[in-house]
Amino acid sequence: MFTLDIRHYVATVLHPKYRSLKLCSINERQECYAYIRQELKLINVECNKTDQQLANQPVQKKFKNDLFSRFESGDFIGVEENEEEPEDTDLDSPRGKKTDEHDRYLNLDIDKSKLESNPLSFSKEYQDEFPRLSRYARSIHSIPATSASVERQFSEAGLIIQE
């Protein structure tokens, strides 16, 4: 079966359509936000503009009633109104006292009609406003779809079927 890793939650948060983690618990959100902030601290933004060369992705058609429409972010603050607020609000939550790139991203008003399904185009468009978050989003969303361990498992399964 497929097990969700923190990086899956992070990739979801860094996609502008699903950034509120609408169907996740408060604990899952806080863990994800803390992980993102930890990773953002490790990223050093360089002044040179050599990393700004991303391939232009063609605009894909948006289907109104697609499979993922129920996960799209609405008003970020409205998502948490129905849930109980934990007693100790720390700096890793979106309602914390400290405002950083991640908080500004979560509270950003985004025109949903202009959003593409490709999160890399969003990070390119907002890389001046969110330099560290944009760089981290590019690194998360450019993870290869396969890995050697998965390929090994398919190879082993093929050998078992042949026997």
Secondary structure, 3 states (H helix, E strand, C coil): CCCCCHHHHHHHHCCCCCCCCCCCCHHHHHHHHHHHHHHHHHCCCCCCCHHHCCCCCCCCCCCCCCCCHHHCCCCHHHHHCCCCCCCCCCCCCCCCCCCCHHHHHHCCCCCHHHCCCCHHHHHHHCCCCCHHHHHHHHHHHCCCCCCHHHHHHHHHHHHHHHC
